[in-house]
Amino acid sequence: MASNTAARMPLLDHLREFRKRIFRASLAIVIGAGIGWYFYNEIITTLAAPVCDLKGAQAAGAATCGGLYINGVLGPFNLQVKVALLAGIIVTAPVWLYQLWAFIAPALHRKEKRNTILFILFATPFFAIGAYLGYLILPLAIKMLFGFTPSALSNLIKFDDYLDFVMRIILIFGLAFELPVFLVTFNLIGFIRGETILRPWRVWVFAIFLFTAAFTPTPDPVTMTLLALPLIALYFMAGGIGLLVDKRRDKRIATIETSATSIDAPTPIDE
């Protein structure tokens, strides 16, 4: 019985660690959602900017703003809850990304864990750059999609649907820009070599275009290309960094091996 309990302990510890990371990530998202709830009006004003000047419409007391509308009795409340939750997910992305990495980190050696500090340092700015790029292309994507509306018809947009569209672009762009961070970090801890990253480059390029086509909420090729091209550039950059790291690592290993083989053989003691 004791042996069975001992055999189950690693799995139980693994599950406890997973529960702890999930709890911390969820707590961070809830706190972020509270911040999003407080700044709700500022957030929807910023998100609605590509379609209408919501701040100006509110100041003028206008009943409508562009083609955006909210439907139902619970519509305004549901919208604020959704905005707060999605804002919490985006704002606290560095926290739950770190919790994801910290869940993997116990399987690493001490030296490999020291290298993961780079993941913490670069994950946040890369996510922010991707999210900001996603926000920048919103007006272009919306203008292109609205261009398909027949001239004789007006396009009314439910704010919930518009919000899903905006948040998916921002979140997907932010997560996609984590690709080079993960690749470089895996290279630094010795999980993958630079040549292994770059060898199947055609597959990677195809996979990136497939990913952008599948997960971007717009079917237009412009949005897909605007996400795919930076990702391809970052992929090759990560592979190049991996080659430089491997070159230094191989040189250091070769130096150690050369030093070990150059030790003089022991001489017998004269009697």
PyMOL commands that set and color helices and strands:
alter all, ss='L'
color gray80, all
select helices_A, chain A and resi 2-38+40-48+54-60+75-91+93-107+110-115+117-136+138-146+159-176+179-188+194-198+201-215+221-261
alter helices_A, ss='H'
color red, helices_A
select strands_A, chain A and resi 68-69+157-158
alter strands_A, ss='S'
color yellow, strands_A
deselect
rebuild
show_as cartoon
